[in-house]
Amino acid sequence: MSPAWPRQGLYAITPDERDTARLLARVGTVLQAGAVWLQYRNKDADDGLRGEQARELLTLCRRHGVPLIVNDDWRLAAAIGADGAHLGEDDGELASARAALPAGAILGASCYDDLALARRAAAAGADYIAFGAFFPSPTKPNARRASPALLRDSAALGLPRVAIGGITPDNAGPLVEAGADLLAVISGVFDADDPGAAVRRYLAAFTH
């Protein structure tokens, strides 16, 4: 991971939004409020729309000095020159992505509720590991549930730890205390009445 990127803060993940102009406006508000990373995720878009949106978001992220990570698809990340990719267990081999991405690219791995998976991800070249869901998630209601102990137990791997899944400003504090470096959020920010204020409330978890 490039030392220039923040290692702590809010990791915003985009909602499924087909209107690119509206997506950019929504994301711009969140970046302006202080989100330190952005992941492009759109399960409803076809390849053409995903390519268009990812390129537009990359320009926006460059303007704000925020890294853009592409969910699921390291090939798209490489094609547009994004800052990295995030892979789940069904998105291909981490080692293959590590070898194909340019030097300095960020590679993240979903490790769900499994410390052994995190160890394998670290060995395969992951730059950060993500655990969750920690709480019931409207995005993935059937997601495996993780324990905050995973955040503490994975500290020895020496990688930034991302917490995801149903995280709100009110329940984020214990996750940060357990060792979460980044809080990954979709609906808690983008479905909020005031997304900018929601971002600031999440960031407050790191200062208490």
N, C-alpha and C positions, 0 to 999 in steps of 0.2 A: 504494500500500500504506500502511495506517495505520502511523505511526511507533511506535504502541504495541505492535505485534506484534514478537516476537523475529525477528531476521533470521539467526540461526545456531542450529543444533542438530539434533535428530532430528525428522523429519517422518514420523510413523507413519501407515500406510495400513491400513485395516481389512481383515481377511480376509473371505472369503465365509462368513457365519455366519447361518443362518436363525433361530436361537434368540436373540431380542432380549435377554432377560435375561442370557444367557451372554455375548453380545457386549458388553453394557454392563459386565459384571464384568471381562472381559478388557481392555477399553479403559481402564477405571478404573485398573487396575494399572499400565498403561503411562503414563498421564498422571501418576499419583502419583509415578512414578519419574523424571519429568522430560522426557518428550516435549514439544516446544514447539509443534507443529502436529499436527492430525489431518485426514486425508482420509477421507471416507466413500466406500467403494467396495464394491459387492456385485453381482457379475455374475449371481448365481443368483436374486436376489429379483425379485418382480413389483413393479409400481408402488406397490401398497398397502403392502407390507412395506417397501419402500425409504422411503416417506414416513414410516411409523411409526418406523423405525430412525433416520432422519436427525433427526427431531424429538427423540427421546430422547437421541441423541448430542449434539445442540446444547445441551440442558439440562446434560448432564454436562460438556461443554467449558466452558460458562459458569462452572460451579462451580470449574473449575480454571484459568480465565483463559487458555484455549487456543483459537485460532481453528479453526473447523470449515469445511473446504473440501469441497464436493460434487464427486465425480468425474463427468465426462461430461455432467452435466445442470444447466445454469445456471438453467433454469426451476424445478427443484426447489429449488435454492439460494435463488432469489428468493422462492419461495412460503413457505418456512419461516423466512426471515430469517437464513440461514446467513451466515458471514463472507465466503464467496466460492465460486468454482467453478474446476475444473481441466478443460481441454478438450484432447483429442487431435485429430489431424488430421481425424478423421471425425465430430467432435462439434459441428459448426456453426462459423460464422464468429466469430472473436474480436471483431471490431468490433461485430457485432450483440449479442453478450453484454455487451460493455463499455457499449453504449448502453442496454441493458435493465436491467442491475444498478444498484442504488443507489450513490450517491457513497460512496466509501470501501470498496466491496467489493473483495476480492482476486480477481484473475483470473490463473490460471496456465496455461501452455501447454507441452505436450509437444513437444520439438524433436528428439528421437531422436538421430540422429548428424549433424545438419544445421545448420551455422552460419547458412546463408542463411534457414532456417526461423525461427531464433531472431531474426534481424534483422527479419523480417516480423512476428513476434509482438510484438516490442517496438514497432514502428511502429503496430500495431493496438491497442495499449493494454494489453498484458500487464504484470502486476506482478512476475512472476517467470518464469523459463524453466527447463525441466527437460530434462536430457540423460540418455540411457541406452538400452539396458542396458550398463553398464560391465563386468559379469561375467555368466556364465551364470545365468539367473534361473529358479527353479522355478515362478514365477507365469506368466512369459511365456518359455518355453524357446526360441521362435523369434524373439525380439525382435532388432531391429537392434543391432549392437554399436557403442558409442561409445568415443572415445579421450579420456583426460584432457586432451589438448591443447585440446579444445573448451571446457573450463572456463576455461583460461587465455585462449584467443582471444576468448571472449565477454565478458571483463571490461569491455571498452570500451562495452558496451551499458548499463552502469550499473545492471543489475537483479540481484537475488538469483538465484543459480544453484543448482538442485537436481540432485543426482546420484541415480540410481535404477538398480536392476537387479543383483541378486546381491550386494549390499553386505553385508559382515560386519564385525564389529569388527576383525578382523585385516587386512582389505584397505581399510578406510576411510581410513586415514591419508594415503596418496598423493592421494586425491581431495580431501581437505580442503586439502592443500598446493597442489594445482593450482587451487584457488579455489572448491570447493563450499562453499556457505553452509549448505545443508540436505541431510541424508542421508535419502532417502525409503526406507522399509523396510516390508515386510509380514512375510514368513516369518522373517526374521532376528530379529524380536521376538516375533511371536505364536506361532511354532512352537518357540520356545526353552523349555527346561526351566524356566527362571526368567526370565520376560519382564522383570521389573523390573531384574534384574542385567544383562540384555542391553542395556536402555536405557542404563544407566550406563556400560557398556563402549563403546557408540557415542559417547556424550557425551565420553568421554575422548579421542577422536580430535581434538577441538577444543582441547584443553589441552596437547597434547604438542608 
